[in-house]
């Protein structure tokens, strides 16, 4: 599928000084996109993978610092085994093909999630891409893979509890910053904008702590159709929001 051509006349107007630093995306709708076209779910996933590459390039051009993509959740293991197997092979294949491009384009690749349960052949490729791009200084492409936010918070609580037990920190010294530093995203800014495609309006166990003050953007567009123009719409909508972070402000 050839991405829709976007002319300067139909692009949403963006404000250069108010670009979100960190955008998180729940990439939903590959299966429905394929079903609507009488294609296989695998074909839907492949088409969705093309949008990832496209939007990484767009995010770089817009000087976004972090792009976190909800790629595979801890709940996704419940899908049919055949589909999970295809997804794992697809991830490995895409990583093999894109490692040189990510490195050349100064993209730093990261992963958040638990390595347990990830097949060795997939984790080896994930680690290889992380190692190859660790010195890059451009956009951070952050894959949430085998990720669940509740598990992340449990892991953080256990880590802090061990530190208290071992005398490394006092109970009264635990703050919001302490919790944030114990999360998988410890050295990343919290997302400014969450995008979810396909018409669903749920967070789905994604970055529950980190999204506390994020702006939420839901669209009916299925992920394989979510190209540059749709991405720009989401950012333009974000730029119209009045972010108060709990403070009293003037209503628009």
Number of C-alpha atoms within 10 A of each C-alpha: 7 5 14 10 10 11 8 8 7 9 14 16 14 17 11 10 7 12 19 19 18 21 22 25 20 23 22 23 24 24 19 18 24 19 14 8 9 9 13 14 17 16 15 20 20 16 18 23 19 16 19 18 12 14 17 20 15 17 23 19 10 16 14 18 20 25 22 21 20 23 19 20 18 17 12 14 15 9 10 9 10 8 13 15 13 13 16 16 14 17 17 16 13 14 17 14 10 13 19 13 10 21 19 11 15 17 24 22 26 19 22 19 20 17 15 9 10 15 12 11 11 18 17 13 18 22 14 16 22 17 13 15 23 16 13 16 12 18 24 24 21 20 20 26 21 21 25 22 21 14 14 23 19 12 16 19 16 13 15 21 15 13 14 16 12 10 10 11 15 12 13 7 9 12 10 9 9 15 16 19 15 18 22 20 17 13 10 16 13 21 22 20 20 22 21 25 23 21 13 15 14 11 14 14 16 21 25 14 17 17 17 12 15 18 19 18 17 16 16 14 17 21 27 27 20 23 21 21 18 16 16 19 16 20 22 18 16 22 19 12 10 12 14 10 10 7 7 7 10 7 5 6
